[in-house]
Amino acid sequence: MFVPLPLLILAGLVFLVLLVMAMRPRQRSDDLMGVPRPRAVRAPSRTVQPGQKLEFPAETRMEVERLLADGQVINAIKLVREATGSGLKEAKDAVDEMRRSVLPSR
C-alpha cells in the first residue's frame, strides 16, 4: 500500500502536537475561560437565640418591605441572609415576622 510522504509527515506532526498538549501541566478550570469568576464572599453564619430578633440596616429593611409588597418572599429571604450572614431558618423567621407586620391581611 502506498502512502504519500507528505501525508506521513503531516500525521507525524499532528501526533507530536497532540502528545505535547497531553503532557502539558493542567490548568485550573477558571483559567480555561481566561477571566476567573468572582467568588462570593459569605459572612460567617450567626446564631440567633430563640427570642432574639435579627438586626439589619434600614436600607435592607426598606428593600425587604418592597420585595414583600411585590410578593417576592424568597428574594427577601435571600437579601436578609446576605445582609446579616444568618442561616436560612433565622432569615425566614425574620422575613415572616416582617411579612406579618407589613402585610397584616395575609
N, C-alpha and C positions, 0 to 999 in steps of 0.2 A: 504494500500500500504506500502510495506516495503522498507525503505531507510537505507542502512548500516551506522552505526555510524561514521566510518572514513570519509565517503563521506560528511556527515553533518558537521563534524569538518573542513574539507578542504574548504567547501563552506563558512563556517563562517569566516575562516582565510582570504580567498580571499576578502570577503566583508569588513572586517576590514582594510585590506591593502588598498583597493580602497577608503574607507572612509577617512583614514589618508592622502592619497595622495591628495584627493579632498580638504581637509581642510588646507593643507599647504599654506603658503603665496606664491603668484605667483612671479616668477622670471621675469626679463626683457627678451625680446626676444633675445638680444645679448648674454645673459648668457646661453641660451639653447645650443648653439654650443660649449661652453667652452671658445673660444677666441673671444673677441669683435672685430668687424670690425673697421678698422681705418676710421675716419670721415675726409672727405675732408675739408680743411680749405680754404675758398674762401676769396680773398682780397675784400675789400669793392669796390663797383662799383664807378667808377669815371665818372663824366660828362665831356664831351669834347665839347668845343664851336664849332659852325658850321665851322669856318675856320681853326681850330687848328688841328695839326697832333698828332697822338699818339706817344709817345716816349717809346722805349723799347730797351733792351741791344743788342749789336752787335751779340752776340751768338744767341739770339732769331731771329734777322733779318736773319742771315745766315740759320738757321733752317727753317724759313718760306720760304725763297727763294728756299731751297732744296725741300720742300714739294710742292711748286707751280710748280717747274720744273717737279716733278713727277705727277702732276695733282691732288694732294690731297688738294683741296681748303678747304674743311670742316675741315680737321685736322689742316690746317694752321690757320683757324679762331679760333679753339679751343685753339691752342697754344698761339695766341695773347691775347685771353681773360684771360687765366691763367697767362700770364706774366704781363699783365697790370691791370687786375681787371676791365676792361671796360665792357660795355654792348655789346650785340650781334651786334647791328647796327654799333657802333663805330668800333668794331673789323672787321666786314665785310667790312666797308668802307676802313679801313687801308689796309686790305689784297687786296681788289680790286685795290687800288692805287698802291700797290707794284706789283700786277699782271700785271698792265698796263706797269710799268716801267721795270719789269724783262722779261716779255713775250710780246713784242710790237706787235707780229703778231696775237695775239688772240683778 
